[in-house]
Amino acid sequence: MTRSKSPSPASHAGRPTAKPQAGAAKLSASKGAQGVWLYGLHPVAAAWTNPERRIHRLVVTEAGRASLDGVLTQGRAAGLTRPGVMVVEKAELDRMMPAGAVHQGVAVDAAPLPEVGIDDLCNELAAESHAVIVVLDQVTDPHNVGAILRSAAAFGAKAVVVTERHAPETTGVLAKSASGALEVVPLVRVTNLARALEELQQAGFWSVGLAESGKGTLAQFDLTGKTALVMGAEGSGLRRLTMERCDGIARLPTGGPVGSLNVSNAAAVALYEVARLRV
């Protein structure tokens, strides 16, 4: 999925490492001075090497700096414009991050990626006859959405569509759970999910809702063409109007004492099944 490029900051990767700055720890634990904090080795590495991601600052511990040596070299080799590196003590970085954040000694203050709309998505995939996307109906947990993005990247899905309301913001928590996938799989936000499903159907997508009420398993559906896997929140599941907009409702062949899966696990199983049917 091609996103429009964002302007790059003036400083360049490879600039000498900056010394710790007093007061850095007073910055917001959720948002950076100019964007949002992304933390953890995989999210930071993916953001740093993504030419469409604008980076304002990179803050690391000494150990974190060593872990990113290869990534910094890759950024320089690609000619990416990047800021210098600010080295701080671990305790200071702990204070800069949200409580309990597993930052692994690295964090970037990054601008949001350019937004991708449902029209952009349909136009971008117009020529692809086997594209797969995931559509989430009011899934609010950032860990689940991040994990679904990771599975989407692993199984070659082209996008994850979420509702504008009742969906998590793109925070460091979501990015950490996505483990770098946020940089390669667009997170498309829509105001009206039912209308978005209609647009996807007009663009050639066959939408399959996942629910325990499905009469057939996912393996019994023809998923070889353009496919939208539609999944609801745990507990409430798919809303009635969302189900009505789907071309079919399928279930996973679960059984035993626990009859359902966490939505992120269910998404991984469903994406695997689609990939298996296409081998």
Order of alpha helices (4+ residues) and beta strands (2+ residues): beta-alpha-beta-alpha-alpha-beta-alpha-beta-alpha-beta-alpha-beta-alpha-beta-alpha-beta-beta-beta-alpha-beta-alpha
